[in-house]
Amino acid sequence: MTTSATLAPVRRPPGDGTPCSVLVEDLHRTLGGRDVLAGVDLAVRDGEVYGFLGPNGAGKTTLVRTLCTLLAPTSGRAVVAGFDVATRPGEVRLRIGAALQATALDLKQTGRELLRLQGRLYGMRAAQIDRRLRELGDLVALGSALDRPAGSYSGGMRRRLDVAMALVHSPGVVFLDEPTTGLDPESREALWAEVQHLNAELGVTVFLTTQYLEEADVLAHRVGIISAGRVVAEGTPDELKRTIGTDVVVAEVDEQAGDAADALRRLDVVEGVEVRGDQVTASVLDGTRALGPVAVALATAGVRTRSLALRRPTLDDVFLSLTGRHFATDDGAPHPDEAREATR
C-alpha cells in the first residue's frame, strides 16, 4: 500500500458560495495533558451526508459530542447550523438532532410516550407529533412494542427508538454516531433509506460516524478520516479510493502465506504485499497486467492457491494506508482518554 503522505490533503469545500452546516477550525479538546482532538479542520456543506471514519480512540466521539454542545472545546472554533457551539449552545440544540452511542431513554416510559415527549420538548403541537410518528413508523419498526415500556426492548429496538427521537422534530442537522450498530440487516436498510430520504427529499444535513465501511460508501457524499485527533484525509469515497493508486490482487492459499508473500515481493509489478491469515494481498499498479505474473510466481513457488481475484481499492484499503490497521479488525476498545470523555 502507499503511505498516507500520498493521500489527498484535507481541503475545504470549493469556493462556490455553498453555506456550511458544520464548520470546524483548529479545534482542540485536551484531557489529561493529551489532545484528544489535536487541531481538527473540516467543513460540511448544507444538505450533505458527511461520513466520519477512524479507529477507536481517534477522536470521533469526542468531536461529535463537541459539535452537539455536550463538551466544550479547549481551543479553536466549531459552528453548527450557523451558531458557535461554545457561545450559543442553546441555538445549536434547537436546530440539531443527535443519536449518540449511549442511548438515554427513560426505560419506564413507552416508546410512544418518549417520542411524544421529545416532540413536546421541541414545541411541537399534538397534531404535528402524530403526523411525524406516522412518518417515522417504518423506521421505528416496533409495531405493538411501541406501546410497551422501553425497558422491555432489546438493544437493537432501543437503538431504533433513539434514532427516531433524534428525528422527531425534523432538525436541519442530524448527528448519527454509529446509528446502525446492533441492528439487524432489515432495520439497517430501513435506517439507510430514512437517511437518504431526509437528505434527498428534505435537504437535512447528516454527520454520520460508522463502523460499517459499506454504510459510508453507500450514504456519504464525502468522507473524512480521523487519526490521532486530526483529520488526515477527506473526499468522496471514489476520490479517496483513487488516492491509493493501485489495484489489488487477492490470493487465498493453503497454509503457505509466507511463501506466497515472499514470491510476490520479488515481482516488479507488485508495489506491496500484506498477509491476513490465509489471504495474501498484493497492491499492483495495473491489475489486468499483473494477474498473470502473480499466478505464475505463486505456481513456480509451489504455493497451492484456492482462489485468485482482482479487485479495485476499497475504503478499507484507504483506512489501512492511513492508520496501519484494517477497519474491520479494530479491537473495539476506545482510547482511555476518549472513553473518559464519553462518560462526562
N, C-alpha and C positions, 0 to 999 in steps of 0.2 A: 504494500500500500504506500501511497505517497504520504508525506508528512503534512502536518496541519499548516505549515508555513505556505504551502501551495494553494490553500483554500482561499476562496473569496473573502476579503475582509468584511467586517461589519460595515454596513452602509445605511445611510438614511434613505427613506423613500425619495424618488426623484422629485425635483422641484416643480411639480405640476400643479401646485396650489391645493392639493388634496388635504383637507384637515386631518389631524391625528386624534384618535380617541385615547391613545396612551402614548405619552412622551416621557422617556426616562433619560436623564443626563447625568453621567458620572455619579451614579447612585452607590453609596456605601452603607453597609449595615455591619457594625462591629460588635463582636461579642467575645469576651474573654481575651481581648487583645488581638483577635483574629478577624479579618474582614470576611464575613460570610458572603457579603456582596462587595466586590472589590473594584467598583467603577463600572457599573452596568450602563450601557447606552443602547437604547432601542426606540423605535417608533412604530406604532401600529396605526394604520390608516383607518378612517371611518369605514365601516362596512366590510372589514377584513376579518377572515379567520386566521389567527396567528398561532401556529403550533410551537410549543416551547419544550425542548428536549434537553436532557442532561443526566449524568449519573447521579445516583443518590448522594446527597451531601454537597452537590454542586451549587446550590442556592435557589433552586426552582421554587420551593415552597416559601422560602423567606421572601423572594421577590413578589410572589402572588399575595402574600399576607401584607406586605408593604403597600402594594397597589390597592388593596382593599381596605386600607387605613387601620389594619389591626396591629401593625408595627410602625414605628416612626423611623424615618431614615436617620442615619448618623450624619451624613452629609450628602450633597447632591440634590437633585430635584426630580420629582415624579408628578406628572399631571395626568389626571384621568377624567374624561368627559369634560375637559376644559377647566378643571379645578385642581389646585395643588393639594396633594394628599396630606401634607403636613399642616398647612394653614387653613384649608377649607374642607376638612374631612366630612362634615355633615352634608355638604353639597355633593360630594363624591358618592356617599352612601345612598342618597336618594336616586341616583342615576345608574347604579350598577346592580347586578345580581351575582351571587357567588355560591358555588358548591365546592367546598374545600374538602381536603382528605378526611378530616374528622367531622362526622356529621354531628349536628347539635339539635337533637329532637327531644321534645317532651314525650317520653315513652308512655305516659298515661293518657295522652290525647289521641284521638283517632287521626288517621291521615287526612280526612276531610276537614276536621277541626283545625289541624295545623295549617293546611292550605288557606282556609278562610281567615285564620288569624294573621297569616303573613300578608294577605291582601288588605285586611283592615289596617295593619300597621303602616301600609303604604298609602292609606287614604282612599282605597277603592270602595265603591258602593257595592251593595249586595248583588245587584244585577250584573255588575262588571265581574265580580268574583265568580258568579255562577257561569257566566259565559266563558271565562278563562279556564275554569275547571273542565268544562266540556271540551275546550280546545286541547287541553293537556291530557285528556283521557287516554289516548293511545300511548302517549309517552309514559304515563304513570303505570298503566297496565296492571293495576292492582285489583280490579274488579270489586267484589264484595268486601275484600280486605281493607278497602279504603275506609270502611266504617268500623274497623277494629282498632284497638289501641296499637300505636306504633311499637310498643314493647313486644308485641307478638310477631313482628315482622322478622324475616331473615335479613342477613346483612345486605343482600342484593336488593331486597324490597325497600329497605331503609335508604339505600343509595338512590334509587329511582325517585323516592319521595323527596329527598333532599335536593335533587336536581330540579324537580318540579317546583319546589318552594323558591328556588333561585330565579325561576322564570315567570312566576305567577303575576308579577306586577309589570311585565313586559318592559324590562330595562333596556337601555340603549347599549350598554356594555355588559357582557357576561364573562365572568371568570370561572372556568371549569378546571379544577385541579384533579386530574386523573379520574374523570367522571364515570368511566365505564369499568373501573376496577371492580371485580367481583360480580359483574353482570353476565348472564348467560348470552349466547350469541344472538338470540332473537331480541332481547332487550337492548343489547348493544347496537344492533342495526336500527332499532326504533329511535334510540337516542341520536345516532348519526343523522337519521332523517330529520329529526327535530332541529338539530343544529343547522343543517343545510336549509331547512325552511326558514328558521329565524334569520339566517344570514341573507339568503337569496330573495325571500319574499318581503321581509320586514326590515332589512338593512341593519340588523343588530351586529355589532362588533363582538367577536368571540376571541378571548385569550384562553388557549387550551394547553394545559400540560398533560402529557400522556405517557404511559409506559408501553403503548402499542404503536410501533412504527407505522403499521398499516393505517392506523387511525389518522396520524399526521399526514400521511401520503394522500389519503382519500379526502380529508376535510380541509386541510390548511392551504391557504393561498401562498403564505410564506412560512418558513420555519426558522427559528433561532435555536442555536445550540449553546448551552452554557457549560463551562468547565471552570472549576476553582474560582467561582464567583464572578466570572467575566463571560460575556457573550463572545464566542470565538468564531462563529460563522453564522451567516444569515442569508436567506434567499428562498426562491421557490424550491419545492422538492426536486424538480428536474435540474435546476441550476446547481444545487448542492451535489447532486449525483454526478453531474458532468465535471465538477471540480476534481473528482477522484482521478479522472483522466485515463482510466484503464477499464478493460473488460475483465471478467473473472471466469476462470476455468475451475470447475469443482470436480474433484475425483474422490469417489468413495472406494476405499481399498480394504483388503483383508489383512489386518494386523501388520501392515508394512508401511505405516505412515511415515516413519523416519526415513526409510529407504526412498520412498516416493518423493519426499521433500528434498532430499539430497540430490536426486536425479533432476528434479525440476529447477533447482537453483543453478544448475550448470548450463541451462539454456539461455541463449542471448535474448530470446523473445520474452522471457519472464522477468518482470520487474520486482516481484516479491512473492514470498511463499508463507502461508500460515497453516498450522495444523490444529485441528479441533477433533480429538478422538480419532475416528477412522475416516475423517474428512480432511482432504488436503486441498487448499485453495490457492491458486496461482493468479496473481494480477498480471495482465498482459495488455499491451497497447492495442493490438489488433486480434481480437478473439478468433475470428474466422481463420486467419493465417496460423495462429498459434495452436489451434486444436490438434492438427496433425502431428507437429513436432512433440507436443506434450504426450500424446498417445504412444508415439514411437519410443520416447525416452522412458516411459513407465514400463513398456513391454521389454525393452532392452535391459532394464534394471531388474527384471524378473518380478515386478510388482503385479500381484493379482488385483485387477480393477473390476469392481462390481458395476460401476457406472461412471460416465464422464459427461459433463454437461457444461455448456457455455451460457452464462447469464450476464446481464448488464448490472452495473453497480446499484446498490440499494442504499436507503438511508442508514441501515446498519453498517454498511461499509464506510459511509461518511462518519458515523458516530465512532467507529473503531479507529479511524485515522486521526480523529481529533482527541479522543480520550484514552486510547490504548486498551479499550475493552469493548466487547460486544454488548449491545443494549440488553439483549435477552438474558445474558448471563450475569448481570449485575446482581449482587448478593442481597439486595433489598434492604440493607441496613443503612439508614441515613447517617451522615457525619454527625458526631455528638453535638457540635455547635448548632447545626440546623435542627436537630431533634429537640434541643432545649428551646430554640426559638418557637417551634411549633406548639409548645405547651404553654407559652407565655400568654 
